[in-house]
C-alpha cells in the first residue's frame, strides 16, 4: 500500500501532508550522519518516502554486525518486518507518553495499568525477547487505545488543551509529531502488515540516521536503550508484585522528552540518560526487595550441574516467580525442575530451594541454547520466561514454550492466568508434556559429581563484611573485581575468562549475570587465612544492585567513596539491561569502568569522548588481558 493511501486511514497523520526535515528544498541539503562508519552515494529518494538504503538499521546490542549495525537481518534473527513493527511501536509509545506526561502534569490520575503496559511493551523490544509480528500488532493497538483513553480522561477533567507538539523536530519528518499522530483501533483491526511495516520504516533508525546529527542521534538511542533495560527490570519487579512509582513516572517522562526540543541538546539528553540510571537504581532496589520479600535472602548454596533420573522441565530467563509457580504446580508429579542461564541464582533463595525437585542447573549462557535445548529437548520441555530466545531448531520446536513478553512465531505461548501486578501462569500444558517425554535415566547421570556455589547476595556478603574489611587492612585482600554482565558468542569474550584467571590469589571476584559463565566453574580456591571463597556469585545481572550495596558498605567502613575502594568493574555487555546498569553506575559517579568486548555502535566518537573525559570509561583490551589486569590492580 502506498503512503498516500495509508494516510486516508489516519487521524492527524501529517503536518500539511509532510514536514520536511529542517524544511530543506534540496535533498542534498539533508545531513548524512555516518553511523555505519561509511559514506553513502545512494540517490536520495522522494522526500515523502523513508530513506531506506538498507533493509533495517539496528545497533542496540553489542553483537550488531561488524560492530556498526545490522542492515539486512539482525544477528539475533530479527527480520526487517519485525524491526519496522518495533519502530512503529516505539513511535506509538512516544505518543502515548506525551499524553500521559501531560495528564500527570495537570494532576489527572491515570490507572497503573498504563505504566505496566509501557514497561511490558517496551521490554518486548529488548534484544532476543519477541519476534512475533502478531504480538507487536497487539501492542500497537493497545497503545493507541490507551492514548485515546488518556485524552478522554483529560477532557472529562475539563482540560481541553493538548500536549506540546513542536512541528520543527527533524526526527519527526514524515509522520506527524507523536502527540498529534494516532491510529484508530478500527483501522488497526484491518490494516495489512505491509501498511504497518511501511509506517515503521518512516520512523525507523535507518531513516533517521540521514536526518539527525549523529552524536545527538546516538545519545537519543542510548536513552531509548536505557529505557528498554529499565522497563525490563521494572517488569520483572511487577511480576513479583513490586511496583516502582519512580519508574512508572520516568518512562513516560523519557519518551515525552524525546518528543521535545530539549532532545536536540547534548547536555540535556545526557542529563536524561543519567536520570535513567538513577531511576534504575531504585528499580533494581525494588526488584531485589521483590525477590527477598517473596523468597528470602539468598544463602550460599552448592548447585548440582548433573542430570537427575526422572521426568524433567528446563526453565530459562530471569523471572523467579515463574520458577516458583512451576515448582508449586509440578510438586508431587515426579518431575525434576532444571534451571538454565540467569535462573541459576534461584537455587540460593530459601523460598525456592525448599522444593526438593529443584534438581539442577543445566547448561550455561543463553547463546548456547540451541545446542543445549536440543539435547535437553530429547528428555523434557523447555520454558523461556524472558530474554534471550534464539530461533528454536526443528528438533525441539514442539517442546519449547514461551511466556511473559517472550514470543517466537509458531511457538506455544503460556499466557497470564490472572491479570495485574504479581500475576501468575498456568503451566499444566508444560507439565503434561513433560510426563509424556522420557526424562533422564540413570545412564544419563555422569559418575563424577559437579557443583558450583551461588547465593552470595548482598545480605550474605555483608554478613562477612568484617572479615573482608579485616582482610584488606591486614594485606590479605589486595583487590576486588566485579566481573560478568551479559555474555555473547564472540571469541573475543574469552577475554573475560582469561582476565578472571589472571586475578592474583590475594583478590576476590564477584560474578554476576550470564557473563559469569565464562569463569563460574573455575577453581579459585579461598583467600589465604580468611576462609573466604575467592569467587562469589552475586546473582543475576540485576543483582548489580547487590554489588552496589556491598561497595557502599565497604566505602563507609573505609571512610571513602566508591572510587576510593580497591575495586574494579570489568563488565561484558550485550543488550539493553547492561546499558541501563552502566547508566546507573555512571550516575553514581563510578570511574574507570571497563566494558567490552567492544564499544557500543550507537555511541559516536564525540559522545565517547565525553564519557571518557567525565568517567574515564574504558573499552576492554581483548588482545591483552594481562595489561588490563595490571592497570586495574594499579587503580586505573
C-alpha positions as CSV (number, residue, x, y, z in Angstrom):
1,X,0.0,0.0,0.0
2,X,1.4,3.4,-1.0
3,X,1.8,6.0,1.7
4,X,-0.8,8.3,0.1
5,X,-3.4,5.6,0.5
6,X,-2.3,4.9,4.1
7,X,-2.8,8.4,5.2
8,X,-6.6,8.4,4.5
9,X,-7.0,6.0,7.3
10,X,-5.0,8.0,9.9
11,X,-6.1,10.9,12.1
12,X,-3.8,13.9,12.3
13,X,-1.1,11.9,10.4
14,X,0.5,14.7,8.5
15,X,1.5,18.2,9.1
16,X,0.4,19.8,5.9
17,X,1.0,16.5,4.2
18,X,4.7,16.3,5.2
19,X,7.1,18.4,7.2
20,X,10.5,18.0,5.5
21,X,13.4,17.8,7.9
22,X,14.8,21.3,8.5
23,X,12.5,22.4,5.7
24,X,15.2,22.0,3.1
25,X,14.3,22.4,-0.5
26,X,17.0,20.1,-1.8
27,X,17.8,16.5,-1.0
28,X,21.5,17.4,-0.9
29,X,20.8,19.7,2.0
30,X,20.0,16.8,4.3
31,X,22.9,15.9,6.6
32,X,24.0,12.3,6.3
33,X,25.4,11.0,9.6
34,X,27.9,8.2,9.2
35,X,26.7,5.9,12.0
36,X,27.7,3.0,9.8
37,X,31.2,4.4,9.5
38,X,30.8,4.6,5.7
39,X,29.6,7.3,3.4
40,X,26.7,6.7,1.1
41,X,26.5,7.6,-2.6
42,X,22.9,6.5,-2.9
43,X,20.5,8.7,-4.7
44,X,18.2,10.4,-2.2
45,X,14.7,9.2,-2.5
46,X,11.5,11.2,-2.7
47,X,11.2,13.3,0.5
48,X,7.8,11.8,1.2
49,X,9.3,8.4,1.4
50,X,11.6,6.9,4.1
51,X,15.3,6.8,3.2
52,X,15.9,3.0,3.3
53,X,19.3,2.4,1.8
54,X,19.4,-0.7,4.0
55,X,16.5,-3.1,4.9
56,X,16.9,-2.0,8.5
57,X,19.4,-0.5,10.9
58,X,19.7,-1.9,14.4
59,X,22.6,-1.2,16.7
60,X,21.1,-1.7,20.1
61,X,23.2,-4.8,21.1
62,X,26.9,-5.5,21.3
63,X,26.8,-8.2,18.7
64,X,25.5,-5.9,16.0
65,X,27.1,-6.7,12.6
66,X,30.7,-5.5,12.3
67,X,30.2,-3.5,15.4
68,X,28.4,-0.8,13.5
69,X,24.8,-2.0,12.8
70,X,22.7,-4.8,11.4
71,X,21.4,-3.8,8.0
72,X,19.8,-6.8,6.3
73,X,18.6,-9.0,9.2
74,X,19.5,-8.9,12.9
75,X,22.3,-11.1,14.2
76,X,19.6,-12.0,16.8
77,X,17.3,-13.2,14.0
78,X,15.1,-10.1,13.8
79,X,13.7,-9.6,10.3
80,X,13.2,-6.2,8.7
81,X,9.5,-6.6,9.1
82,X,9.8,-7.2,12.9
83,X,12.2,-4.4,13.2
84,X,9.8,-2.0,11.4
85,X,6.9,-3.1,13.7
86,X,9.1,-2.4,16.7
87,X,9.9,1.0,15.4
88,X,6.2,1.7,14.9
89,X,5.5,0.5,18.5
90,X,8.1,2.9,19.9
91,X,6.7,5.8,17.9
92,X,3.3,4.9,19.3
93,X,4.7,4.6,22.8
94,X,6.1,8.1,22.5
95,X,2.7,9.5,21.6
96,X,1.1,7.7,24.5
97,X,3.8,9.0,26.8
98,X,3.3,12.6,25.6
99,X,-0.4,12.4,26.6
100,X,0.4,10.5,29.9
101,X,3.0,13.1,30.9
102,X,0.6,15.9,30.1
103,X,-2.0,14.2,32.3
104,X,0.5,13.8,35.2
105,X,1.4,17.5,34.9
106,X,-2.2,18.5,35.0
107,X,-3.0,16.4,38.0
108,X,-5.2,13.9,36.2
109,X,-4.7,10.4,37.7
110,X,-4.1,7.5,35.3
111,X,-4.5,3.8,36.1
112,X,-1.3,1.9,36.9
113,X,-2.1,-0.5,34.1
114,X,-0.9,2.3,31.7
115,X,2.6,2.2,33.2
116,X,2.5,-1.6,33.3
117,X,1.7,-1.6,29.6
118,X,4.6,0.8,28.8
119,X,7.0,-1.4,30.8
120,X,5.9,-4.7,29.2
121,X,5.6,-3.4,25.6
122,X,9.0,-1.7,25.9
123,X,10.5,-4.9,27.3
124,X,9.2,-6.7,24.2
125,X,11.6,-4.6,22.0
126,X,14.7,-5.7,24.0
127,X,17.2,-7.9,22.2
128,X,16.1,-11.5,21.8
129,X,12.7,-11.1,23.5
130,X,9.9,-11.1,21.0
131,X,9.9,-12.0,17.3
132,X,6.2,-12.5,16.8
133,X,4.5,-10.0,14.5
134,X,1.0,-10.7,15.8
135,X,2.1,-9.8,19.3
136,X,3.5,-6.5,18.1
137,X,0.3,-5.7,16.4
138,X,-1.5,-6.3,19.7
139,X,0.9,-3.9,21.5
140,X,0.5,-1.2,18.8
141,X,-3.3,-1.5,19.0
142,X,-3.4,-1.3,22.8
143,X,-1.0,1.6,22.8
144,X,-3.4,3.7,20.6
145,X,-6.4,2.6,22.6
146,X,-4.7,3.8,25.8
147,X,-3.8,7.1,24.2
148,X,-7.5,7.6,23.4
149,X,-8.4,6.7,27.0
150,X,-5.9,9.3,28.4
151,X,-7.3,12.0,26.1
152,X,-10.8,11.1,27.3
153,X,-9.8,11.4,30.9
154,X,-8.3,14.8,30.3
155,X,-11.4,16.0,28.6
156,X,-13.6,14.6,31.4
157,X,-11.4,16.6,33.8
158,X,-12.2,19.8,31.9
159,X,-8.8,20.1,30.2
160,X,-9.3,20.9,26.5
161,X,-5.7,21.6,25.7
162,X,-3.2,19.0,24.3
163,X,0.4,18.1,24.9
164,X,3.1,20.3,23.2
165,X,3.9,19.0,19.7
166,X,6.6,21.2,18.1
167,X,6.5,20.9,14.4
168,X,10.1,21.6,13.7
169,X,11.8,18.5,15.1
170,X,13.8,16.9,12.2
171,X,13.4,13.4,13.6
172,X,9.6,13.6,13.0
173,X,9.7,14.5,9.3
174,X,7.4,12.0,7.6
175,X,4.7,11.4,10.2
176,X,3.1,14.0,12.4
177,X,4.5,14.6,15.9
178,X,3.7,11.5,18.0
179,X,1.4,13.6,20.3
180,X,-0.6,14.5,17.2
181,X,-0.5,11.2,15.5
182,X,-3.0,8.4,16.2
183,X,-4.3,5.3,14.6
184,X,-7.9,4.3,15.2
185,X,-8.5,0.8,16.6
186,X,-10.8,0.1,13.8
187,X,-8.1,0.9,11.3
188,X,-5.6,-1.3,13.1
189,X,-8.0,-4.2,13.1
190,X,-7.9,-4.3,9.3
191,X,-4.5,-2.8,8.4
192,X,-2.2,-5.1,6.5
193,X,1.2,-6.0,7.8
194,X,2.7,-4.2,4.8
195,X,0.9,-1.0,5.7
196,X,2.3,-1.1,9.3
197,X,5.8,-2.0,8.2
198,X,5.7,0.9,5.8
199,X,4.9,3.3,8.7
200,X,7.6,1.7,10.8
201,X,10.1,2.4,8.1
202,X,9.0,6.1,8.1
203,X,10.1,6.5,11.7
204,X,13.0,4.0,11.6
205,X,16.6,4.5,12.7
206,X,17.6,3.7,9.2
207,X,15.7,6.7,8.0
208,X,16.5,9.0,10.9
209,X,20.3,8.5,10.6
210,X,20.1,10.6,7.4
211,X,18.2,13.4,9.2
212,X,19.7,13.8,12.6
213,X,23.2,14.9,13.7
214,X,25.0,11.7,14.6
215,X,26.0,12.5,18.2
216,X,22.5,13.6,19.1
217,X,21.0,10.6,17.4
218,X,23.4,8.3,19.3
219,X,22.6,9.9,22.6
220,X,18.8,9.7,21.9
221,X,19.3,6.0,21.1
222,X,21.3,5.5,24.3
223,X,18.3,6.9,26.2
224,X,15.9,4.6,24.4
225,X,18.1,1.6,25.1
226,X,18.4,2.6,28.7
227,X,14.7,2.9,29.0
228,X,14.4,-0.6,27.5
229,X,16.6,-2.0,30.2
230,X,14.8,-0.1,32.9
231,X,11.4,-1.4,31.7
232,X,12.8,-5.0,31.7
233,X,13.7,-4.7,35.3
234,X,10.5,-2.8,36.2
235,X,8.5,-5.6,34.5
236,X,10.5,-8.3,36.4
237,X,9.7,-6.4,39.7
238,X,6.0,-6.2,38.8
239,X,5.9,-10.0,38.2
240,X,7.0,-10.3,41.8
241,X,4.2,-7.9,42.9
242,X,6.6,-4.9,43.4
243,X,5.7,-1.5,41.9
244,X,8.3,1.2,41.5
245,X,6.4,4.5,41.2
246,X,9.5,6.5,40.2
247,X,10.0,4.2,37.2
248,X,6.3,4.4,36.3
249,X,6.6,8.2,36.1
250,X,10.1,8.3,34.4
251,X,9.3,6.0,31.4
252,X,6.6,8.4,30.2
253,X,8.8,11.4,31.0
254,X,11.7,9.9,29.0
255,X,9.6,9.1,25.9
256,X,8.0,12.5,26.1
257,X,11.4,14.1,26.4
258,X,12.4,12.5,23.1
259,X,9.4,14.3,21.5
260,X,10.6,17.8,22.7
261,X,13.1,20.3,21.5
262,X,15.3,19.5,24.6
263,X,16.2,16.2,22.9
264,X,18.3,18.2,20.5
265,X,20.6,19.3,23.3
266,X,23.7,17.2,24.1
267,X,23.7,18.3,27.7
268,X,20.0,17.9,28.3
269,X,20.0,14.4,26.7
270,X,23.0,13.4,28.8
271,X,21.1,14.6,31.8
272,X,18.1,12.5,31.0
273,X,20.4,9.5,30.3
274,X,21.9,9.8,33.8
275,X,18.5,10.2,35.3
276,X,17.5,6.9,33.7
277,X,20.5,5.4,35.5
278,X,19.3,7.0,38.8
279,X,15.8,5.7,38.4
280,X,17.1,2.2,37.5
281,X,18.9,2.1,40.9
282,X,15.5,2.4,42.6
283,X,14.1,-0.2,40.2
284,X,16.8,-2.7,41.0
285,X,16.3,-2.0,44.7
286,X,12.6,-2.7,44.2
287,X,13.4,-5.9,42.2
288,X,15.8,-7.0,44.9
289,X,13.1,-6.4,47.6
290,X,10.6,-8.2,45.4
291,X,12.8,-11.3,45.4
292,X,13.7,-11.2,49.1
293,X,10.2,-10.4,50.3
294,X,8.9,-13.5,48.5
295,X,11.7,-15.9,48.7
296,X,14.1,-14.7,51.5
297,X,17.7,-13.5,51.2
298,X,19.9,-15.8,49.1
299,X,22.3,-18.0,51.1
300,X,25.5,-19.7,49.8
301,X,24.3,-22.9,48.2
302,X,26.0,-25.6,46.2
303,X,24.2,-26.3,42.9
304,X,24.2,-29.6,41.2
305,X,25.2,-29.4,37.5
306,X,24.4,-33.0,36.5
307,X,21.1,-34.5,35.4
308,X,18.9,-36.4,37.9
309,X,16.9,-39.5,37.0
310,X,13.2,-38.8,36.3
311,X,10.9,-36.6,34.2
312,X,12.3,-33.1,33.5
313,X,11.4,-29.5,32.7
314,X,14.1,-26.8,32.0
315,X,13.2,-23.2,32.7
316,X,15.3,-20.3,31.4
317,X,15.2,-16.5,31.6
318,X,15.0,-14.3,34.7
319,X,11.6,-14.4,36.4
320,X,11.9,-16.2,39.7
321,X,8.1,-16.0,40.1
322,X,7.8,-18.2,37.1
323,X,10.2,-20.7,38.6
324,X,8.2,-20.6,41.9
325,X,4.9,-21.1,40.1
326,X,6.3,-24.1,38.1
327,X,7.7,-25.7,41.3
328,X,4.4,-25.4,43.1
329,X,2.4,-26.7,40.1
330,X,4.7,-29.6,39.5
331,X,5.1,-30.7,43.1
332,X,4.2,-34.3,43.6
333,X,4.3,-35.2,39.9
334,X,7.8,-36.7,40.0
335,X,9.1,-34.1,37.6
336,X,12.6,-32.6,38.3
337,X,13.0,-28.9,37.6
338,X,16.2,-27.6,36.0
339,X,17.3,-24.0,35.8
340,X,19.2,-22.5,32.8
341,X,21.1,-19.3,32.2
342,X,20.1,-16.5,34.6
343,X,17.9,-18.8,36.6
344,X,20.9,-20.4,38.3
345,X,20.8,-18.0,41.3
346,X,17.3,-19.3,42.1
347,X,18.9,-22.2,43.9
348,X,20.1,-19.8,46.6
349,X,16.7,-18.4,47.6
350,X,15.3,-20.3,50.7
351,X,11.7,-20.0,49.3
352,X,12.8,-21.8,46.1
353,X,15.5,-24.2,47.3
354,X,13.0,-25.7,49.8
355,X,11.4,-27.6,46.9
356,X,13.3,-30.9,46.7
357,X,12.5,-31.2,43.0
358,X,14.6,-28.1,42.2
359,X,17.1,-30.5,40.9
360,X,20.0,-29.0,39.0
361,X,21.3,-26.2,36.7
362,X,21.6,-27.4,33.1
363,X,23.8,-25.7,30.5
364,X,25.3,-22.3,30.5
365,X,24.8,-18.9,29.0
366,X,21.9,-18.1,26.6
367,X,23.8,-18.1,23.4
368,X,24.5,-21.9,23.7
369,X,20.8,-22.7,24.0
370,X,20.2,-24.2,20.5
371,X,22.7,-27.0,21.3
372,X,21.7,-27.3,24.9
373,X,17.9,-27.1,24.3
374,X,18.3,-29.6,21.5
375,X,19.9,-32.1,23.9
376,X,17.6,-31.4,26.8
377,X,14.6,-31.4,24.5
378,X,15.0,-35.1,24.0
379,X,14.2,-35.6,27.7
380,X,11.8,-32.8,28.6
381,X,10.2,-29.5,27.6
382,X,11.8,-26.0,27.9
383,X,10.2,-22.7,29.1
384,X,11.6,-19.3,28.1
385,X,10.4,-16.7,30.7
386,X,12.3,-13.7,29.3
387,X,15.4,-12.9,27.2
388,X,17.2,-14.3,25.4
389,X,15.4,-16.6,22.9
390,X,17.1,-17.7,19.7
391,X,15.2,-19.3,16.8
392,X,14.3,-22.8,18.0
393,X,15.6,-25.7,15.9
394,X,13.1,-28.1,14.5
395,X,14.4,-30.8,16.7
396,X,12.9,-29.2,19.8
397,X,10.5,-26.6,18.4
398,X,7.5,-28.7,19.6
399,X,8.9,-28.9,23.1
400,X,9.7,-25.2,23.8
401,X,7.2,-22.8,25.4
402,X,7.4,-19.0,25.8
403,X,5.7,-16.9,28.5
404,X,5.6,-13.3,29.6
405,X,6.8,-10.9,26.9
406,X,8.8,-13.5,25.0
407,X,7.5,-14.6,21.6
408,X,8.5,-16.6,18.6
409,X,6.2,-17.4,15.7
410,X,4.7,-20.9,15.9
411,X,6.0,-21.5,19.5
412,X,3.3,-22.2,22.1
413,X,2.8,-19.2,24.4
414,X,1.7,-19.6,28.0
415,X,-0.4,-16.5,28.9
416,X,-1.1,-15.0,32.2
417,X,-3.7,-17.0,34.2
418,X,-4.5,-13.9,36.2
419,X,-4.1,-10.2,35.4
420,X,-2.4,-7.3,37.1
421,X,0.7,-7.0,39.2
422,X,2.0,-10.2,40.6
423,X,0.0,-12.2,38.0
424,X,0.6,-16.0,37.8
425,X,0.5,-18.5,34.9
426,X,-0.8,-22.0,34.3
427,X,1.9,-24.4,33.4
428,X,-0.3,-27.5,33.2
429,X,0.4,-27.9,29.4
430,X,4.1,-28.0,30.0
431,X,3.7,-30.4,32.9
432,X,1.6,-32.7,30.8
433,X,4.2,-32.6,28.0
434,X,7.0,-33.5,30.5
435,X,5.0,-36.5,31.7
436,X,4.8,-37.7,28.1
437,X,8.5,-37.4,27.5
438,X,11.2,-39.9,28.6
439,X,13.1,-37.7,31.1
440,X,16.6,-38.7,32.2
441,X,17.7,-42.2,33.1
442,X,20.4,-43.4,35.5
443,X,22.6,-43.9,32.4
444,X,22.4,-40.1,31.7
445,X,24.0,-39.2,35.1
446,X,27.8,-38.7,35.0
447,X,29.7,-40.7,37.5
448,X,31.6,-37.6,38.7
449,X,29.5,-35.1,40.7
450,X,29.8,-31.5,39.7
451,X,28.6,-28.4,41.6
452,X,29.1,-24.7,41.8
453,X,28.3,-22.2,44.5
454,X,25.6,-19.5,44.2
455,X,23.7,-17.3,46.7
456,X,26.2,-14.6,47.6
457,X,23.7,-11.7,47.6
458,X,24.4,-8.5,49.5
459,X,22.9,-9.9,52.7
460,X,25.3,-12.9,52.6
461,X,28.4,-10.8,51.8
462,X,27.6,-8.1,54.4
463,X,27.3,-10.9,56.9
464,X,31.1,-11.4,56.5
465,X,31.9,-7.8,55.8
466,X,34.0,-7.6,58.9
467,X,36.2,-10.4,57.5
468,X,36.5,-8.6,54.2
469,X,37.5,-5.3,55.9
470,X,40.0,-7.0,58.1
471,X,41.5,-8.8,55.1
472,X,42.0,-5.5,53.3
473,X,43.5,-3.9,56.4
474,X,45.9,-6.8,57.1
475,X,47.0,-7.0,53.5
476,X,45.4,-10.4,52.8
477,X,43.0,-8.9,50.3
478,X,44.5,-6.6,47.8
479,X,41.7,-6.0,45.3
480,X,38.1,-6.9,44.5
481,X,36.8,-7.3,40.9
482,X,33.2,-7.2,39.8
483,X,33.1,-9.3,36.6
484,X,30.3,-10.6,34.5
485,X,27.3,-9.0,32.9
486,X,25.8,-10.2,29.6
487,X,27.6,-12.9,27.7
488,X,27.7,-13.5,24.0
489,X,29.1,-15.8,21.4
490,X,32.1,-13.9,20.0
491,X,35.5,-15.5,20.5
492,X,36.8,-12.2,21.9
493,X,34.7,-12.8,25.0
494,X,37.3,-15.3,26.1
495,X,39.0,-12.2,27.4
496,X,36.8,-12.3,30.5
497,X,37.7,-15.9,31.4
498,X,41.4,-15.1,30.9
499,X,41.1,-11.9,33.0
500,X,39.5,-13.8,35.8
501,X,42.2,-16.4,35.7
502,X,44.8,-13.7,35.8
503,X,43.4,-12.3,39.1
504,X,46.1,-12.8,41.8
505,X,45.5,-15.1,44.8
506,X,45.1,-12.2,47.1
507,X,42.0,-10.9,45.2
508,X,38.2,-11.6,45.3
509,X,35.9,-11.9,42.2
510,X,32.2,-11.1,42.4
511,X,30.5,-12.6,39.4
512,X,27.0,-11.7,38.1
513,X,24.8,-12.2,35.1
514,X,25.3,-14.8,32.5
515,X,28.8,-13.3,31.9
516,X,29.9,-15.3,34.9
517,X,29.5,-18.5,32.9
518,X,32.9,-17.6,31.4
519,X,34.6,-18.5,34.7
520,X,32.0,-19.6,37.3
521,X,33.2,-23.2,37.4
522,X,36.9,-22.3,37.6
523,X,38.8,-23.3,40.7
524,X,39.6,-20.1,42.5
525,X,40.0,-21.5,46.0
526,X,39.9,-19.4,49.1
527,X,41.6,-16.2,50.3
528,X,44.5,-17.2,52.4
529,X,44.0,-17.3,56.2
530,X,40.4,-16.0,55.9
531,X,38.2,-18.9,54.8
532,X,36.5,-16.5,52.3
533,X,35.9,-18.1,48.8
534,X,37.7,-16.1,46.2
535,X,34.7,-16.3,43.8
536,X,31.3,-15.1,44.9
537,X,28.3,-15.5,42.7
538,X,26.3,-12.3,43.4
539,X,23.4,-13.4,41.1
540,X,21.6,-12.2,38.0
541,X,22.5,-9.1,36.0
542,X,20.1,-7.0,38.0
543,X,21.9,-8.1,41.2
544,X,24.4,-5.4,40.3
545,X,22.3,-3.7,42.9
546,X,23.7,-6.1,45.5
547,X,27.2,-5.2,44.3
548,X,26.4,-1.6,44.8
549,X,25.1,-2.2,48.3
550,X,28.3,-4.1,49.2
551,X,30.5,-1.4,47.7
552,X,28.7,1.3,49.6
553,X,29.0,-0.6,52.8
554,X,32.8,-1.1,52.3
555,X,33.2,2.6,51.3
556,X,31.5,3.6,54.6
557,X,33.7,1.2,56.6
558,X,36.9,2.7,55.0
559,X,35.5,6.2,55.2
560,X,35.9,6.8,51.5
561,X,33.7,6.9,48.3
562,X,33.2,4.2,45.7
563,X,36.2,5.4,43.7
564,X,38.4,5.2,46.8
565,X,37.9,1.4,47.2
566,X,40.3,-1.3,45.8
567,X,37.5,-2.2,43.4
568,X,37.5,-2.6,39.6
569,X,34.5,-3.2,37.4
570,X,35.2,-5.2,34.3
571,X,31.8,-5.8,32.6
572,X,30.7,-7.7,29.5
573,X,27.7,-6.2,27.8
574,X,25.3,-7.4,25.2
575,X,21.8,-6.0,25.5
576,X,19.9,-3.1,27.0
577,X,19.8,-4.3,30.6
578,X,23.6,-4.0,30.5
579,X,23.2,-0.5,29.1
580,X,21.0,0.7,31.9
581,X,23.2,-0.9,34.6
582,X,26.1,1.1,33.0
583,X,24.0,4.3,33.2
584,X,23.3,3.5,36.9
585,X,27.0,3.2,37.6
586,X,27.7,6.4,35.8
587,X,25.0,8.2,37.8
588,X,26.8,7.1,40.9
589,X,30.0,8.7,39.5
590,X,31.9,5.4,39.3
591,X,35.2,5.9,37.5
592,X,37.4,3.6,35.4
593,X,34.7,1.1,34.4
594,X,35.7,-1.3,31.6
595,X,33.1,-2.6,29.2
596,X,33.5,-4.9,26.3
597,X,34.4,-6.7,24.3
598,X,33.8,-3.6,22.1
599,X,32.2,-0.2,22.3
600,X,28.5,0.4,21.6
601,X,27.8,1.2,18.0
602,X,25.4,3.9,19.0
603,X,28.0,5.9,20.8
604,X,29.8,8.2,18.4
605,X,33.4,9.2,18.9
606,X,32.3,12.6,20.2
607,X,29.9,11.1,22.7
608,X,32.5,8.5,23.8
609,X,35.0,11.4,24.3
610,X,32.5,13.0,26.8
611,X,32.1,9.7,28.7
612,X,35.9,9.2,28.8
613,X,36.5,12.7,30.0
614,X,33.9,12.6,32.7
615,X,34.1,9.0,33.9
616,X,37.3,7.5,32.3
617,X,35.0,4.9,30.7
618,X,37.3,2.3,29.0
619,X,36.9,-0.4,26.5
620,X,38.4,-3.8,27.3
621,X,41.7,-4.6,25.7
622,X,40.7,-8.0,24.4
623,X,44.1,-8.6,22.9
624,X,46.0,-8.0,26.1
625,X,44.0,-9.0,29.2
626,X,47.3,-9.0,31.2
627,X,47.7,-5.3,30.5
628,X,44.1,-4.7,31.7
629,X,44.7,-6.7,34.9
630,X,47.9,-4.7,35.7
631,X,46.0,-1.5,35.1
632,X,43.1,-2.4,37.3
633,X,45.4,-3.5,40.1
634,X,47.0,-0.1,39.8
635,X,43.7,1.5,40.3
636,X,43.1,2.6,36.7
